[in-house]
Amino acid sequence: MTIPTPINFNDRKYYLNRECTWLAFNQRVLRESMRKETPLLERLRFIAITWSNLDEFFMIRVAGLKHLIENRIDHIDISGLTPTGQMRSVASRAHAQMRTAYRCLAIVLGDLSSQGITFVSPRELGNAEALWLREYFEREIFPVVTPMAVDPAHPFPFLASKSLNLAIRLRKTGEDEIRSAILPVPAPVIPRLIKVPNVTHFLYLEDILSHFAAHFFPGYEILEATPFRITRDADLDIRQDVDDLLAEVEKSLERRKKGAVVRLELAKSASRETRAHLEQALEIGTEDIYLASGPLGGAFFSKLANLPGFDSLRYPPFSPRPSIELAARSSKNIFAAIREKDLLVHHPFESFQIVEDFVASAARDENVLAIKQTLYRVSSHSPIIDALETAARRGKQVTVLMEVKARFDEENNILMARRLEEAGCHVIYGILGLKTHSKITLVIRREEDGIRRYCHLATGNYNDTTARLYTDVGLFTCDTEIGIDASHFFNLLSGFSDPPDWNRLVVAPVNMRETILSCIDREIVAARRGEKAYIAAKMNSLLDRFLIAKLYEASCAGVKIDLIVRGICVLRPGLQGLSENIRVRSIVGRFLEHSRILYFRNGGEDEVYITSADWMPRNLNNRVELMIPVREKSHKKRLRAILKTYLKDTSHASLMRSDGSYIRASHKKNAAQLSAQALLLEKAREGRTLG
């Protein structure tokens, strides 16, 4: 009898490269721009999101790879690739994705033209429009722009990341010597798209500048004016041995502005001389030059997607429903309603207003003694910040952990934190070595029977802007054990204390990975006993090697596993003898899928969690995260129904294949497609929940 060789679940051949799976996600975003059933301006918005995503990818992920290569750190990634190997794969895919993005953009712009929204060059304008453009240039653009010569007396200027410029080649009239100069395109001081009066015709700002370039160089002949755009390294390096974290973050923000160039986007029409000049001046390699067959840095199209007067080219407007569960309670007072029973809310289908009202009510309530809250990303006009200021000025104890290391929100978070301090709040500026990514609010209230703790715990940020665009789940509770855990949690953040024995909350980096592994192990035991065993998990990213290895083990034991992973997923589903019991799908639709929901069958006693954490090493090792058990049967049923609905989606779902590629989810012949988000919108309009 042959004894089968044990499977090494950690073998790198069973894992995909993180960066390549991220680019695959961005490709799925781009693919939404080609869906004919998606309104035209929404298709343009998906193209803008694709470009914005790519900008951040280069500023952070590509920059990180370059650091490894330059410092000769031979780190082997989870899939077995060296930094050089990763860079080679990333560059190949990124170049292909840029080419695809421009083809998609050309199609969408062509379709917009048939709807009366056209893009023209200055040379295409009639006499009256040309006169208007000249006057507009002389009045609005010419005074703002400063030409910069490039010669031995004028070194190549420092250019900000994501800035758009024109590379000028010119010569003095009557001379042969060719000179170089830079014309900065003054966006966003001046809109990137300039509308022609009385018609829906648009001009690109860089085309206007190119058309009138000679005005900046009297006595010279313009030989070439080529748009180019650079992307710089923006990955902050926060030292861990500092006395003042806030000051260190502020210094790092200054360093970010001067990061090395990691990408050059250059118009395809550029001459060999201009390309060589920029390559040398910016100190980049040929593989870092991305040739563009259209306008550079297409993220600016997101503003055009909001163009007034074209509502038929956008998704039908939707106003989030007030909390459905709160509407059914006998009391509409938020604290009384929570005392009746835990409240579950699902954004953006239900309004974020309930969260703002919770904090505002606590700020006004004379019986509230203290408010404690973690803030990761907040809007610049946050009602929650206003409420916390009010609470402090009314004499309540207000403690806020403001995470000043939240990427690209550092400056806004520092500004908001200082506002809170001025109002009298106690502000903690994050924790050295860890990012606080948990979403929790604790309200301490004096009541007739003593002190009671009210908590809001969620999967998404306390951000009123993104709450209208992201799907997230939040739970309001006054459960005594969760309240005690919440108090311990804030003490852990603000003082010197060892982690307690938690009653209900699961905390990273303390015990979250171990708890998840234990839940998976329990399903493995059930499967090996011949019982039904099932796991469903929804998250943004799946990268943690230990959890993936455990999922492989569960699959081999016979556990059925459904994963809904929006973005990065390095697990390989459907491999015979390893992961044939694992199915992975990604959903990209009108709203950004951001909720994290975990379901374990647990022998028929459903165990359900919501969490702020993705299954990534950074979340489980280097961030303060929370995983919250859902105790109410109706809420377990509701969250299970949400997962089931996403698993039935045939409209916006893509199924992952074992090689990391994705295919559209299919639906039965003659059957209508099911969109999970559309169904959730419909239920919300009816004032009903799933389950």
Secondary structure, 3 states (H helix, E strand, C coil): CCCCCCCCCCCHHHECCHHHHHHHHHHHHHHHHHCCCCCHHHHHHHHHHHHHHHHHHHHHHHHHHHHHHHCCCCCCCCCCCCHHHHHHHHHHHHHHHHHHHHHHHHHHHHHHHHCCCEECCHHHCCHHHHHHHHHHHHHHHCCCCCCEEEECCECCCCCCCCCEEEEEEEEECCCCCEEEEEEECCCCCCCCEEECCCCCEEEEHHHHHHHCHHHHCCCEEEEEEEEEEEEECCCCCCCCCCCCHHHHHHHHHHHHHCCCEEEEEEECCCCHHHHHHHHHHCCCCHHHEEEECCCCCHHHHHHHCCCCCCHHHCCCCCCCECCHHHHCCCCCCHHHHHHHCCEEEEECCECCHHHHHHHHHHHHCCCEEEEEEEECCCCCCCHHHHHHHHHHHCCCEEEEEECCCCCCCHHHHHHHHHHHHHHCCEEECCECCEEECCCEEEEEEEECCEEEEEEEEECCCCCCCHHHCEEEEEEEECCHHHHHHHHHHHHHHHCCCCCCCCCCCEEECCCHHHHHHHHHHHHHHHHHCCCCCEEEEEECCECCHHHHHHHHHHHHHCCEEEEEECCCECECCCCCCCCCCEEEEEECCCCEECCCEEEECHHHCCEEEEECCCECHHHHHCEEEEEEECCCHHHHHHHHHHHHHHHCCCCCEEEECCCCCEEECCCCCCCCCCCHHHHHHHHHHHCCCCC
